[in-house]
Amino acid sequence: MSAFTQLLSPDSTLALNDGNRIPVLGFGVFQVREGSECENAVRAALEAGYRHIDTAHIYGNEASVGKAVAASGVPREKIFITTKTPPDQSPQGLRKGLENSLRLLRADYVDLYLIHWPLSDVTLAPAWEMLQQFRAEGKCRSIGVSNITVQRFEKALLPHTSVIPAVNQIEVHVFCRRRELVDYCAGKGIVVEAYSPLARAQRMGDPTLARIAGECGVTPAQVMIRLVLQHGIVALPKSSHPSRIKENCAVFGFSLSDAQMAALDALDEEYYSLTWRPQGYY
């Protein structure tokens, strides 16, 4: 067991390649409805101890995130906020999108701004240059990408820039470890963030998960989140239920043994919980 694993706590962070740090556990709001549902969920997350909120332009709930953060009483500088680019990744579209996101979030800056989806007909270089400009303007502290594969890095981004993304946010969970891509990112100094670390609750009944959860005295969901964290990956579980939000945050009072990690790693079968598949160029 690594020293990092032994020291994991609710305050744990990972160093980014730009000198900033990112909390290892974040609260995702994908498909959490705008309005009271999202406001209440973010409020519950902050009360449970989360200090990292992950939203996006296309989620349509940035206003609720901003309202909940503003009403929480937690100082803005204590909360790490991520949002993502709009579908229009032209220079004008990106600037308009970020300015709108900041307005909805009631923020002067975001801690992390990500290119959300790779486009099929353009290189990522122009959009990446715009994100660098936004960072220079102080509108975002760190910049990164989401849903980018090794091939996309090698052909559409890295040959055209000397600025390595701080983060790549992708689907990762016990049944979909993405080992090649995770190892590639590690080699480039890119922190991986895992969305859907619970596989959208589609495989909670797995007997190995159940056995290890019983051994640790926790839930299968907590085991799934802990596994991601112990692999040095940021976990972004989501829920709109206060009890589950609290449960998903309570993953620092136990650790997985090497034998338990090996048993869980053996469950990897490239099972994607979402319909999107990162094939070929994407």
C-alpha positions as CSV (number, residue, x, y, z in Angstrom):
1,M,0.0,0.0,0.0
2,S,1.5,3.3,-1.1
3,A,2.1,6.3,1.2
4,F,-0.5,8.2,-0.8
5,T,-3.1,5.6,0.0
6,Q,-2.3,5.6,3.7
7,L,-2.6,9.4,3.9
8,L,-5.9,9.7,2.0
9,S,-8.3,12.0,3.9
10,P,-11.2,14.3,3.0
11,D,-8.6,17.1,2.6
12,S,-6.4,15.1,0.2
13,T,-5.4,16.8,-3.1
14,L,-3.3,15.9,-6.1
15,A,-0.7,18.1,-7.6
16,L,-1.4,19.3,-11.2
17,N,1.3,19.9,-13.7
18,D,0.7,23.7,-13.6
19,G,1.5,24.0,-9.8
20,N,-2.2,24.0,-8.7
21,R,-3.8,21.2,-6.6
22,I,-7.1,19.4,-7.1
23,P,-9.2,17.7,-4.4
24,V,-9.2,13.9,-4.9
25,L,-12.9,13.6,-4.4
26,G,-15.4,15.8,-6.2
27,F,-19.2,16.0,-6.5
28,G,-20.6,15.6,-10.1
29,V,-23.9,17.1,-11.1
30,F,-24.4,15.4,-14.5
31,Q,-28.1,14.8,-15.0
32,V,-29.0,16.6,-11.7
33,R,-31.9,18.8,-12.7
34,E,-31.6,22.6,-12.7
35,G,-33.5,24.2,-9.8
36,S,-34.1,22.9,-6.3
37,E,-32.9,19.4,-7.1
38,C,-29.4,20.6,-8.0
39,E,-29.3,23.4,-5.4
40,N,-30.2,20.9,-2.6
41,A,-27.8,18.3,-3.9
42,V,-24.8,20.8,-4.0
43,R,-25.8,22.1,-0.6
44,A,-25.9,18.5,0.8
45,A,-22.5,17.8,-0.8
46,L,-20.9,20.9,0.8
47,E,-22.4,20.0,4.1
48,A,-21.1,16.4,3.8
49,G,-17.6,17.8,3.3
50,Y,-17.1,18.0,-0.5
51,R,-15.0,20.9,-1.6
52,H,-14.9,20.1,-5.3
53,I,-18.0,20.6,-7.6
54,D,-18.0,19.4,-11.2
55,T,-20.5,20.9,-13.7
56,A,-20.6,21.8,-17.4
57,H,-22.3,24.1,-19.9
58,I,-24.3,21.3,-21.4
59,Y,-25.5,20.0,-18.0
60,G,-27.8,23.1,-17.8
61,N,-27.4,23.5,-14.1
62,E,-24.5,26.0,-13.6
63,A,-26.9,28.6,-12.2
64,S,-28.1,26.2,-9.5
65,V,-24.5,25.3,-8.6
66,G,-23.6,29.0,-8.3
67,K,-26.7,29.7,-6.2
68,A,-25.9,26.8,-3.8
69,V,-22.2,27.7,-3.5
70,A,-23.1,31.4,-2.8
71,A,-25.6,30.4,-0.1
72,S,-23.4,27.7,1.5
73,G,-21.3,30.0,3.7
74,V,-18.2,28.2,2.5
75,P,-15.7,30.8,1.2
76,R,-15.4,30.6,-2.6
77,E,-11.6,30.1,-2.4
78,K,-12.2,26.9,-0.4
79,I,-14.3,25.3,-3.2
80,F,-12.8,23.9,-6.3
81,I,-15.2,24.5,-9.2
82,T,-14.9,22.8,-12.6
83,T,-17.0,23.6,-15.7
84,K,-16.6,22.7,-19.4
85,T,-16.7,24.2,-22.8
86,P,-19.9,24.6,-24.9
87,P,-20.5,22.7,-28.1
88,D,-19.5,25.8,-30.1
89,Q,-15.7,25.6,-29.8
90,S,-14.9,28.5,-32.1
91,P,-13.0,31.3,-30.4
92,Q,-16.1,33.4,-30.2
93,G,-18.2,30.5,-29.0
94,L,-15.7,29.6,-26.3
95,R,-15.4,33.1,-25.0
96,K,-19.2,33.6,-24.9
97,G,-19.5,30.2,-23.2
98,L,-17.0,30.8,-20.5
99,E,-18.4,34.3,-19.8
100,N,-21.9,32.8,-19.5
101,S,-20.7,30.0,-17.2
102,L,-19.0,32.5,-14.9
103,R,-22.1,34.6,-14.8
104,L,-24.3,31.6,-13.9
105,L,-21.8,30.3,-11.4
106,R,-21.6,33.8,-9.8
107,A,-17.8,33.5,-10.0
108,D,-14.9,35.6,-11.2
109,Y,-13.0,32.4,-12.2
110,V,-13.3,28.7,-12.3
111,D,-10.6,26.4,-10.9
112,L,-10.6,24.1,-13.8
113,Y,-12.0,24.6,-17.4
114,L,-12.1,21.6,-19.7
115,I,-12.7,21.0,-23.4
116,H,-15.7,18.8,-23.0
117,W,-15.9,16.7,-26.1
118,P,-13.5,16.3,-29.1
119,L,-15.0,17.5,-32.3
120,S,-15.0,15.2,-35.4
121,D,-13.9,17.7,-38.0
122,V,-11.4,20.0,-36.3
123,T,-8.2,19.8,-34.4
124,L,-8.2,20.7,-30.8
125,A,-5.3,23.2,-31.1
126,P,-7.4,26.4,-31.7
127,A,-9.7,25.6,-28.8
128,W,-6.7,24.8,-26.6
129,E,-5.1,28.1,-27.5
130,M,-8.2,29.9,-26.3
131,L,-8.2,28.0,-23.0
132,Q,-4.6,29.1,-22.5
133,Q,-5.7,32.7,-23.1
134,F,-8.5,32.4,-20.6
135,R,-6.0,31.2,-18.0
136,A,-3.7,34.1,-18.7
137,E,-6.7,36.4,-18.2
138,G,-7.4,34.9,-14.8
139,K,-10.8,33.4,-15.8
140,C,-9.6,29.9,-15.0
141,R,-6.8,28.6,-12.9
142,S,-6.2,25.3,-14.6
143,I,-7.1,23.9,-18.0
144,G,-7.7,20.4,-19.3
145,V,-9.7,18.1,-21.5
146,S,-12.4,15.4,-21.2
147,N,-13.1,12.3,-23.2
148,I,-9.7,12.4,-25.0
149,T,-8.1,9.1,-26.0
150,V,-4.4,8.4,-26.6
151,Q,-4.9,8.7,-30.4
152,R,-6.6,12.0,-30.0
153,F,-3.8,13.3,-27.8
154,E,-1.2,12.1,-30.3
155,K,-2.8,13.4,-33.4
156,A,-5.0,16.4,-32.5
157,L,-3.4,18.1,-29.6
158,L,0.1,17.4,-28.3
159,P,1.9,17.9,-31.6
160,H,0.5,21.4,-31.7
161,T,1.3,22.7,-28.3
162,S,3.9,22.8,-25.5
163,V,1.2,23.2,-22.9
164,I,0.2,19.8,-21.5
165,P,-3.4,19.6,-20.2
166,A,-3.6,19.4,-16.4
167,V,-6.5,17.0,-16.4
168,N,-8.2,14.4,-18.6
169,Q,-11.7,13.6,-17.4
170,I,-13.0,10.2,-18.6
171,E,-15.2,7.3,-17.5
172,V,-13.3,5.1,-15.1
173,H,-14.6,2.5,-12.6
174,V,-13.9,-1.0,-11.4
175,F,-15.4,-2.5,-14.6
176,C,-13.7,-0.1,-16.9
177,R,-10.2,0.8,-15.8
178,R,-9.0,2.4,-19.0
179,R,-5.5,1.2,-18.2
180,E,-3.7,2.2,-21.4
181,L,-5.1,5.7,-21.3
182,V,-4.6,6.2,-17.6
183,D,-1.0,5.0,-17.9
184,Y,-0.5,7.3,-20.9
185,C,-1.8,10.3,-18.9
186,A,0.4,9.4,-16.0
187,G,3.4,9.4,-18.3
188,K,2.6,12.9,-19.5
189,G,1.9,14.3,-16.0
190,I,-1.9,14.6,-16.7
191,V,-4.2,13.9,-13.7
192,V,-7.1,11.6,-14.6
193,E,-10.6,12.3,-13.2
194,A,-13.1,9.6,-13.2
195,Y,-16.7,10.4,-14.0
196,S,-19.3,7.6,-13.4
197,P,-17.0,5.9,-10.8
198,L,-20.1,4.0,-9.7
199,A,-20.8,2.8,-13.3
200,R,-24.2,4.5,-12.9
201,A,-25.2,1.8,-10.3
202,Q,-25.5,-0.8,-13.1
203,R,-23.3,-3.4,-11.5
204,M,-23.7,-2.9,-7.7
205,G,-24.8,-6.6,-7.3
206,D,-21.4,-8.0,-8.3
207,P,-20.4,-10.7,-5.8
208,T,-16.8,-9.6,-5.6
209,L,-17.9,-6.1,-4.8
210,A,-20.3,-7.4,-2.2
211,R,-17.7,-9.6,-0.5
212,I,-15.1,-6.9,-0.2
213,A,-17.7,-4.4,1.0
214,G,-18.7,-6.9,3.7
215,E,-15.0,-7.4,4.7
216,C,-14.5,-3.6,5.0
217,G,-17.9,-2.9,6.6
218,V,-18.9,-0.4,3.9
219,T,-21.2,-0.3,0.9
220,P,-20.3,-1.5,-2.7
221,A,-20.5,2.1,-3.8
222,Q,-17.9,3.1,-1.2
223,V,-15.6,0.3,-2.4
224,M,-15.9,1.5,-6.0
225,I,-15.0,5.0,-5.1
226,R,-12.1,4.0,-2.8
227,L,-10.7,1.8,-5.6
228,V,-10.5,4.8,-7.9
229,L,-8.9,6.9,-5.3
230,Q,-6.3,4.3,-4.4
231,H,-5.3,4.2,-8.1
232,G,-4.4,7.9,-7.8
233,I,-7.4,9.0,-9.8
234,V,-9.8,11.8,-8.9
235,A,-13.4,10.4,-8.3
236,L,-16.5,12.3,-9.2
237,P,-19.5,10.4,-7.9
238,K,-22.9,12.0,-8.3
239,S,-26.3,11.7,-6.6
240,S,-29.3,13.8,-5.8
241,H,-30.1,11.9,-2.6
242,P,-28.6,13.4,0.6
243,S,-28.0,10.1,2.3
244,R,-26.1,8.7,-0.8
245,I,-24.2,12.0,-1.1
246,K,-23.0,11.6,2.4
247,E,-22.3,7.9,2.0
248,N,-20.2,8.6,-1.1
249,C,-18.1,11.1,0.8
250,A,-17.4,8.7,3.6
251,V,-14.6,6.8,1.9
252,F,-11.6,7.8,4.0
253,G,-12.2,5.7,7.1
254,F,-11.1,2.5,5.5
255,S,-8.6,1.3,2.9
256,L,-8.4,-1.6,0.4
257,S,-5.7,-4.2,0.9
258,D,-3.4,-5.3,-1.9
259,A,-5.4,-8.5,-2.2
260,Q,-8.7,-6.7,-2.3
261,M,-7.3,-4.3,-5.0
262,A,-6.1,-7.2,-7.1
263,A,-9.5,-8.9,-6.8
264,L,-11.3,-5.7,-7.9
265,D,-8.8,-5.0,-10.7
266,A,-9.7,-8.5,-12.1
267,L,-13.2,-7.3,-12.7
268,D,-12.1,-4.9,-15.5
269,E,-13.8,-5.8,-18.7
270,E,-14.0,-2.4,-20.5
271,Y,-17.7,-2.1,-19.6
272,Y,-18.9,1.4,-20.3
273,S,-21.9,2.6,-18.4
274,L,-22.7,5.3,-21.0
275,T,-23.6,4.8,-24.6
276,W,-20.6,6.8,-25.8
277,R,-17.6,4.7,-26.8
278,P,-14.1,6.1,-27.2
279,Q,-13.2,4.3,-30.4
280,G,-10.7,5.2,-33.0
281,Y,-9.8,8.8,-33.3
282,Y,-12.0,9.8,-30.5
